[in-house]
Amino acid sequence: MQAFFERMLEKLEAGQSVVLCSVLTSSGSTPRGAGARMAVLADGSAIGTVGGGAVEKLVTEQARQMHATKDSGSRRFCLGPSQKADIGMICGGEVMVCFQYLSASDEKVLTLYRTLVEQMRLGGNVWLVMELEGGAVVRTALFDERGGLRFGGALTEEELAPFFKNCPVWTPGEPSYYVEPLSRRGTVYVFGGGHVSQALVPVLKSVGFRVVVYDHRAELANEEKFPQADAICLGSFAEINRQVTVRPEDYVVIMTPGHEADREVLLQALGTEATYIGCIGSRHKIALTNAYLKLHGVTEEQLRRVHAPIGLPILAETPAEIAVSVAAELIEHRARLNGVKK
């Protein structure tokens, strides 16, 4: 989501107005649900997606019309059998899409989205608030834990507080409100900068995690190896607290170059309240590590906090495959924290 808004802001700052198309709600079988977004430029090109196929074709057509009218509004799209057959889709259902014309010359628009991108980069909890009247957006506001409610006008934090959930909330009525969490607290600390970590970091960034890489080797702890990392730390595995502070909302991923370093980081990680701790390695290696940890006072209850071997069991072998399995486990863990159920 951060990458989407960064790219949209780049277009606005380059003088290109956009129509922001946001899925407010969906029912039935649709490609994407609430929170899916697409920014359509005047020439019909787009950033992001609302699901492809029939929905995207219709939404793009509507957005191009709104570039001409410089208008805002909402529209329901019902995919009946004829539409599905015409575009080759097997998904049916209904989506409600909000269209918002954003002028590149509107300084208020630029300020709002610059603030939004800045807050998302900082990695805290950020919600987007849209107030609609007659289906048109009349106000866009932000709420974050550092600055509170921004750009809210007459809106108050007290009246919006019930809507600050872990999933998008749309309240129909006049006016209606759409409130969506765009950024959630929590940093993934990747300890070790080897091949698996180099494959893992871009995957984690692509699905919205903030990532910090930590290694004791200067040839690995650098921007050339990890251009997508939010931060890179060079330091001893025995003293990670000199450079990082692991908070309860953070994730610890241990992929150091050796058993001893794994154990050092694990001992320190288990002294934190990190929401997730995972360690790479074979079952034999993990058994030896656990025996070592027990000798150093770690209890069975503490060991149960550790995801080891790390990653979902997809029979991964290559660094790229292992990276996918680890990222999948972190996505699942984050979804459960956010209240998503299977």
C-alpha positions as CSV (number, residue, x, y, z in Angstrom):
1,M,0.0,0.0,0.0
2,Q,2.9,2.4,0.8
3,A,4.4,1.8,-2.7
4,F,1.0,2.6,-4.3
5,F,0.7,6.0,-2.5
6,E,4.3,6.8,-3.2
7,R,3.8,6.2,-6.9
8,M,0.5,8.2,-7.0
9,L,2.2,11.1,-5.2
10,E,5.0,11.0,-7.7
11,K,2.5,11.5,-10.5
12,L,0.7,14.3,-8.7
13,E,4.0,16.1,-8.0
14,A,5.0,15.7,-11.6
15,G,1.8,17.6,-12.6
16,Q,-0.4,14.7,-13.5
17,S,-3.9,14.7,-12.0
18,V,-5.4,11.3,-11.1
19,V,-8.7,9.7,-10.3
20,L,-8.4,7.6,-7.2
21,C,-10.7,4.6,-7.4
22,S,-11.3,2.9,-4.0
23,V,-13.3,-0.3,-3.4
24,L,-15.5,0.6,-0.3
25,T,-17.4,-2.7,0.0
26,S,-17.9,-5.9,-1.9
27,S,-20.3,-8.9,-1.8
28,G,-20.5,-12.2,-3.6
29,S,-17.5,-13.5,-5.5
30,T,-15.3,-10.6,-6.6
31,P,-11.6,-10.4,-7.4
32,R,-10.7,-7.8,-4.7
33,G,-12.4,-6.6,-1.5
34,A,-12.6,-3.3,0.4
35,G,-9.3,-1.4,0.3
36,A,-8.4,-2.3,-3.3
37,R,-7.2,0.8,-5.1
38,M,-6.3,2.1,-8.5
39,A,-5.2,5.5,-9.5
40,V,-6.1,6.2,-13.2
41,L,-4.3,8.9,-15.2
42,A,-5.9,11.0,-17.9
43,D,-4.5,8.7,-20.7
44,G,-6.1,5.6,-19.1
45,S,-2.9,4.2,-17.6
46,A,-3.2,3.2,-14.0
47,I,-1.3,2.4,-10.8
48,G,-2.6,-0.4,-8.7
49,T,-5.6,-2.7,-9.4
50,V,-9.2,-3.2,-8.3
51,G,-9.1,-6.8,-9.4
52,G,-8.7,-6.9,-13.2
53,G,-11.1,-8.2,-15.7
54,A,-14.7,-6.8,-15.9
55,V,-14.5,-4.6,-12.8
56,E,-11.2,-3.0,-13.8
57,K,-12.4,-2.3,-17.4
58,L,-15.6,-0.6,-16.2
59,V,-13.8,1.3,-13.4
60,T,-11.1,2.6,-15.8
61,E,-13.8,3.8,-18.3
62,Q,-15.6,5.6,-15.5
63,A,-12.4,7.2,-14.2
64,R,-11.5,8.5,-17.6
65,Q,-14.9,10.2,-17.9
66,M,-14.3,11.8,-14.5
67,H,-11.0,13.3,-15.7
68,A,-13.1,15.3,-18.1
69,T,-15.7,16.4,-15.5
70,K,-13.2,16.7,-12.6
71,D,-15.9,15.1,-10.5
72,S,-16.2,12.7,-7.5
73,G,-18.8,10.0,-6.8
74,S,-19.5,6.4,-6.1
75,R,-20.9,3.6,-8.3
76,R,-21.9,0.0,-7.8
77,F,-20.8,-2.6,-10.3
78,C,-22.9,-5.8,-10.6
79,L,-21.3,-8.5,-12.6
80,G,-24.0,-10.6,-14.2
81,P,-23.6,-13.6,-16.4
82,S,-23.3,-11.6,-19.6
83,Q,-20.5,-9.4,-18.3
84,K,-18.6,-12.4,-16.9
85,A,-18.8,-14.2,-20.3
86,D,-17.9,-11.1,-22.3
87,I,-14.6,-10.6,-20.4
88,G,-13.8,-14.2,-19.6
89,M,-14.3,-13.9,-15.8
90,I,-15.7,-16.6,-13.6
91,C,-16.1,-14.3,-10.6
92,G,-19.4,-12.7,-10.0
93,G,-20.7,-10.3,-7.3
94,E,-21.0,-6.7,-6.6
95,V,-18.5,-4.0,-5.7
96,M,-19.0,-0.3,-4.6
97,V,-16.2,1.9,-5.9
98,C,-15.6,5.5,-4.9
99,F,-14.1,7.8,-7.5
100,Q,-12.2,10.9,-6.4
101,Y,-10.6,13.4,-8.8
102,L,-7.3,14.6,-7.4
103,S,-5.9,17.7,-9.0
104,A,-2.1,18.0,-9.3
105,S,-2.5,21.8,-8.8
106,D,-4.3,21.5,-5.5
107,E,-1.8,22.2,-2.8
108,K,-4.1,20.7,-0.1
109,V,-4.2,17.4,-2.0
110,L,-0.4,17.4,-2.3
111,T,0.1,18.2,1.4
112,L,-2.3,15.5,2.5
113,Y,-0.7,12.7,0.5
114,R,2.8,13.9,1.3
115,T,1.8,13.6,5.0
116,L,0.3,10.2,4.4
117,V,3.4,8.8,2.7
118,E,5.6,10.2,5.4
119,Q,3.6,8.6,8.2
120,M,3.5,5.3,6.4
121,R,7.3,5.4,6.0
122,L,7.7,5.9,9.8
123,G,5.9,2.6,10.3
124,G,3.2,3.5,12.8
125,N,-0.5,3.0,12.8
126,V,-2.2,5.1,10.1
127,W,-5.8,5.2,9.1
128,L,-7.4,6.9,6.0
129,V,-10.8,8.5,6.6
130,M,-13.1,9.5,3.8
131,E,-16.4,11.3,4.5
132,L,-18.9,11.0,1.7
133,E,-22.1,12.8,0.9
134,G,-24.3,11.6,-1.9
135,G,-21.5,9.1,-2.8
136,A,-19.0,11.9,-3.3
137,V,-15.9,12.4,-1.1
138,V,-16.3,15.7,0.7
139,R,-13.4,15.3,3.0
140,T,-10.3,13.1,3.3
141,A,-8.5,12.9,6.7
142,L,-5.7,10.9,8.3
143,F,-5.4,9.6,11.8
144,D,-2.1,8.4,13.2
145,E,-0.9,7.9,16.7
146,R,1.8,10.5,16.5
147,G,-0.3,13.4,15.2
148,G,-3.8,12.4,15.9
149,L,-6.5,13.4,13.4
150,R,-5.2,15.5,10.5
151,F,-7.1,17.4,7.8
152,G,-10.4,16.4,9.6
153,G,-12.1,19.8,9.6
154,A,-15.2,19.4,11.8
155,L,-14.6,15.7,12.4
156,T,-13.5,14.7,15.8
157,E,-11.4,11.7,17.0
158,E,-14.2,10.8,19.5
159,E,-16.8,10.3,16.8
160,L,-14.4,8.4,14.5
161,A,-12.8,6.2,17.3
162,P,-15.3,3.3,16.8
163,F,-14.1,3.0,13.2
164,F,-10.4,2.7,13.9
165,K,-10.3,-1.1,13.4
166,N,-7.9,-3.6,12.0
167,C,-9.9,-3.9,8.8
168,P,-11.7,-1.4,6.5
169,V,-15.0,-0.1,7.9
170,W,-17.8,1.5,5.7
171,T,-20.8,3.1,7.5
172,P,-23.6,3.8,5.0
173,G,-25.9,6.8,5.6
174,E,-25.7,10.6,5.0
175,P,-22.9,11.4,5.5
176,S,-21.2,8.0,5.2
177,Y,-17.7,7.2,6.3
178,Y,-15.0,4.9,5.0
179,V,-12.1,4.2,7.4
180,E,-9.2,2.0,6.5
181,P,-6.0,1.0,8.2
182,L,-3.1,1.7,5.7
183,S,-0.1,1.1,7.9
184,R,0.3,-1.0,11.0
185,R,3.0,-0.8,13.6
186,G,5.7,-3.5,13.6
187,T,9.2,-3.9,12.2
188,V,10.7,-7.2,10.9
189,Y,14.2,-7.4,12.2
190,V,16.2,-9.8,9.9
191,F,19.3,-11.0,11.7
192,G,21.8,-12.2,9.1
193,G,22.4,-10.9,5.6
194,G,23.0,-14.1,3.6
195,H,21.3,-15.4,0.4
196,V,17.9,-16.2,2.0
197,S,17.7,-12.8,3.7
198,Q,18.6,-11.1,0.4
199,A,15.7,-13.0,-1.2
200,L,13.4,-12.4,1.7
201,V,13.7,-8.6,2.2
202,P,12.2,-7.6,-1.2
203,V,9.3,-10.0,-0.7
204,L,8.5,-8.6,2.7
205,K,8.6,-5.1,1.4
206,S,6.3,-6.0,-1.5
207,V,3.6,-7.1,1.0
208,G,3.9,-4.1,3.3
209,F,6.3,-4.9,6.1
210,R,8.9,-2.5,7.4
211,V,12.2,-4.3,7.4
212,V,15.6,-3.8,9.2
213,V,18.6,-5.9,8.4
214,Y,21.3,-6.6,11.0
215,D,24.6,-8.3,10.3
216,H,28.2,-8.2,11.6
217,R,29.7,-8.3,8.1
218,A,30.2,-5.0,6.4
219,E,30.2,-6.7,3.0
220,L,26.6,-7.7,3.6
221,A,25.2,-5.0,5.9
222,N,25.0,-2.3,3.2
223,E,22.5,-0.7,0.8
224,E,24.0,-2.5,-2.3
225,K,22.9,-5.9,-0.9
226,F,19.6,-4.6,0.6
227,P,18.3,-1.6,-1.4
228,Q,14.8,-2.2,-0.2
229,A,15.5,-2.3,3.5
230,D,14.2,0.5,5.7
231,A,17.4,0.4,7.7
232,I,20.6,-1.6,8.0
233,C,22.6,-2.2,11.1
234,L,26.2,-3.3,11.4
235,G,27.1,-4.8,14.8
236,S,27.7,-7.7,17.0
237,F,25.1,-10.4,17.2
238,A,25.9,-10.7,20.9
239,E,24.8,-7.1,21.6
240,I,21.9,-6.4,19.3
241,N,20.3,-4.1,21.9
242,R,23.0,-1.6,21.3
243,Q,21.4,-0.8,17.9
244,V,17.8,-2.0,18.0
245,T,15.0,-2.1,20.4
246,V,12.5,-4.9,19.7
247,R,9.0,-3.9,20.7
248,P,5.9,-6.1,21.3
249,E,4.6,-5.4,17.8
250,D,7.9,-6.4,16.1
251,Y,9.0,-9.6,14.3
252,V,12.4,-11.3,14.8
253,V,13.7,-13.4,11.9
254,I,17.0,-15.2,12.7
255,M,19.2,-16.2,9.7
256,T,22.7,-15.7,11.0
257,P,25.7,-17.4,9.4
258,G,26.3,-19.9,12.3
259,H,24.8,-21.8,15.3
260,E,26.5,-19.7,17.9
261,A,25.1,-16.4,16.5
262,D,21.6,-17.9,16.2
263,R,21.8,-18.9,19.9
264,E,23.0,-15.4,20.9
265,V,20.2,-13.7,19.0
266,L,17.6,-16.1,20.2
267,L,18.5,-15.7,23.9
268,Q,18.2,-11.9,23.5
269,A,15.0,-12.1,21.4
270,L,13.3,-14.4,24.0
271,G,13.9,-11.6,26.5
272,T,11.7,-9.3,24.5
273,E,7.9,-9.3,23.9
274,A,8.3,-9.6,20.1
275,T,5.0,-10.8,18.5
276,Y,7.0,-13.3,16.4
277,I,10.3,-15.0,16.7
278,G,11.5,-17.4,14.0
279,C,14.8,-19.2,13.3
280,I,16.0,-20.9,10.2
281,G,17.6,-24.3,10.3
282,S,17.1,-28.0,10.0
283,R,15.2,-29.9,12.7
284,H,18.5,-31.4,13.9
285,K,20.0,-27.9,14.2
286,I,16.9,-26.6,16.0
287,A,17.1,-29.5,18.5
288,L,20.7,-28.7,19.3
289,T,19.9,-25.0,19.7
290,N,16.9,-25.8,22.0
291,A,19.1,-28.0,24.2
292,Y,21.6,-25.1,24.5
293,L,19.0,-22.6,25.3
294,K,17.6,-24.8,28.1
295,L,21.0,-25.1,29.6
296,H,20.9,-21.3,29.8
297,G,17.6,-21.1,31.6
298,V,15.1,-20.9,28.7
299,T,11.9,-22.7,29.6
300,E,9.7,-24.9,27.4
301,E,7.1,-22.2,27.5
302,Q,9.5,-19.7,26.1
303,L,10.7,-22.1,23.4
304,R,7.1,-22.5,22.2
305,R,7.2,-18.9,21.1
306,V,9.9,-19.7,18.5
307,H,8.8,-20.7,15.0
308,A,11.5,-23.2,14.1
309,P,12.1,-24.4,11.5
310,I,10.9,-21.0,10.2
311,G,8.4,-20.7,7.4
312,L,5.3,-22.5,6.2
313,P,5.9,-26.2,5.1
314,I,5.9,-25.8,1.3
315,L,8.9,-28.1,0.7
316,A,11.0,-25.1,-0.1
317,E,14.7,-25.7,-1.0
318,T,16.2,-22.7,-2.8
319,P,16.8,-19.3,-1.0
320,A,14.0,-17.8,-3.1
321,E,11.6,-20.6,-2.2
322,I,12.5,-20.4,1.5
323,A,11.9,-16.6,1.4
324,V,8.4,-17.2,0.1
325,S,7.7,-19.7,2.9
326,V,9.0,-17.3,5.5
327,A,7.1,-14.4,4.1
328,A,3.9,-16.5,4.0
329,E,4.2,-17.3,7.6
330,L,4.7,-13.7,8.6
331,I,1.7,-12.7,6.4
332,E,-0.4,-15.3,8.2
333,H,0.8,-14.2,11.6
334,R,0.0,-10.5,10.8
335,A,-3.4,-11.4,9.5
336,R,-4.3,-13.3,12.7
337,L,-3.1,-10.3,14.8
338,N,-5.5,-8.1,12.7
339,G,-8.4,-10.4,13.4
340,V,-8.6,-12.1,10.0
341,K,-10.0,-15.6,10.2
342,K,-9.8,-18.4,7.7
